[in-house]
Amino acid sequence: MDSRKTYFSRRTALKTIIVGAVAGPAFGCKHQERAPRVEKSAPSGCPHAQVGGEDFTQGHSKRDGFAFPKTEAQESCEIAIIGGGPSGLCAAHFLQDREIVLLEKETHLGGNCTSDSWHDVAFSTGAAFYSEGDHELVDLMREVGAPGMPIEGGDSLIVRGEPFFDFFGDGAARLPFPERVRDDFKRSADAMAVFHERHTARDLDGRLFSDLLSSYAPELMQFWDRFGSSNWGAEARHTSARLGVQAYGWLRGDEKRLSYPGGLGVGARALASALTGKLPGRLRSGTFVHHVENEPGKRGVLVHSLRDGEPHTLRANAVIMALPKFFASRIVQDLGDEQRAAMKEYRYAPYPVFNVCLTGRGPEPAYDNWFLDAPFADFIPADWVLYAGRGPADRKTALTVYHPLPETRRAELLDDAQLVQMADEVVAHLDRHFPGIKQRVEQVQVFRRGHALALPTPGQLARAELASRSEGRIVFAHSDSRGDVSSFPGALRAAKVAANAARALLT
């Protein structure tokens, strides 16, 4: 059941709905009184609260050393897949001819690729798009009956409420900045293209992106701090040059982007639905896996979980861990010190997403709209893929606002009062750039993402190779297995590698 917490800000009377509980029973587990509680403050002026949505309690309990109950193996399968996000779903797709069981702790499948709606306005709560060049994902989405829709146009940079386009190309000359800044936008893009051609990925992965930007106007660093935080969770000073240089190419629009009304959650839902139909009873939500270990002296792996709040153990011939390495390091028992250390070195961005629901038409300059002077990074008009800014003027709309946070602010995700304040600030800054928008806001829906994106810090390629190597009959998937940006296409590629490795273990 998807219950939510509803708050009204005392300061603005703005209605904010927070999806994602941070405390509560471990799916009714009778042992839950032993688990540590997460303390949080409630916003003043809150008339009522409903607890539900994404639950961090079990993960935090595992992190804090709570010993979850175990039992003897009650069933077996060939391959167990732990995690029902894009990587786990893709692994299940590649292995649907085998006897598999997929286990997901949430009550829904899709991970960070989920969608929601308000008055029939569909919007993303996380991942937004993929590209025509992602051929395997394009084919998979067609196969499950969810072909991607083309996204028209490029991104805009919003300055004092006015959009500017092609700002790293010829459009840089029209930016309302001093001449040096305008020149640096275009000059840096030309220089990075040459730099990319002359250096290997390994070389670039060992360098900081911020070092390459240091000789340019500070507005360049400001932009890439926002772009990087939104797309891969890190500012330029925490980003490898490999990713930063590559991202310049993304903004040229070399590949057509694809999406859905509601973002990539629509694709994940279509994949989950197709698999559920083919594999009845094999994709199980509401199952928290807390311990995975190679079975002593046998050719199998024991997967210990809470299923509907009760201890449950599954024996598998192979296991695919399709969840972030940060979590896998705490769940997999049989890891060498070096591999576990590499997993724990991963850093992840805390990431709330605010969907600003409007009673009328909102600003829609472009699909993705970037800011240098707002607390958030960018927003996407939720129905852009349908109308590309040319829809009926009297329709209800929503703006999906991406608001990545520095790692030092992770605790704010656990504090509803902080999220309500952020929602106020989001609306205030939108109204500053687009006067009058505040009067059209009916509510803001907030979605918490605790560890949404793996930060591509320097050395991430080597770190990912070490962290993702197989351990006995346990193999690793997830988009963070490759050292790339967290994405649906990356999750698919990692799942394919893991599925092949799991097949090999069965021979």
MOMONOR-V554756 format. One line per field, one symbol per residue. ss: DSSP state (H for helix, E for strand, L for the rest). phi: phi as a letter, one per 40 degrees, with the letter a starting at -180 (. if undefined). A space follows every 50 residues. Layout:
ss: ???
phi: ???
This chain:
ss: LLLLEEEELLLLLLEEEEELLLLLLLLLLLLHHHLLLLLLLLLLLLLLLL LLLLLLHHHHHHHLLLLLLLLLLLEEEEEEEELLEHHHHHHHHHLLLLLE EEELLLLLLELLLLEEEELLEEEELLLLLEELLLHHHHHHHHHLLLLLEE LLLLLEEEELLEEEELLLLHHHHHLLLLHHHHHHHHHHHHHHHHHHHHLL HHHHHLLEHHHHHLLLLHHHHHHHHHHHHHHHLLLHHHLEHHHHHHHHHH HLLLLLEEELLLLLHHHHHHHHHHHHHHLLLLEELLEEEEEEEELLLLLL EEEEEEELLEEEEEEEEEEEELLLHHHHHHHELLLLHHHHHHHHLLLEEL EEEEEEEELLLLLLLLLEEEELLLLLLEEEELLHHHHLLLLLLLLLEEEE EEEELLHHHHHHHHLHHHHHHHHHHHHHHHHHHLLLHHHHEEEEEEELLL LLEELLLLLHHHHHHHHLLLELLEEELLHHHLLLLLLHHHHHHHHHHHHH HHHHHHL
phi: .ccbbbbbcccbgccbbbbhcbaiccfgcccccccccccaccccgccaab cigcbcdcccccdcgccccbacdbaaacbbbbhbcdccccccccbccbcb bbbbcccbchgcbbbaaafgccacbacbabbdcccccdccccccgbcccc ccgbcbbcbfgbcbbfcbbccdccccbddccdccdcccccccccccccbc ccccccbcccccccccdccccdcccccccccbgbcdcbbcddcccccdcc ccgcbccbaachgcdcccccccccccccbdgcbbcgbccbabaccdgbca bcbcabbfgbcabbbbcabbcbadcdcdccbcccbcdccccccccdbbcc acbbbccbcacbcacacbbbbbbbcccabbccbdccbfgbcdccccbabc bcbcbcdcbdccccbccccccccdcdcccccccbdgcdccccabbbbcbc bcbccccdgccccccccbccbgbbbbbgcccbgcccaccccccccccccc ccdcccc
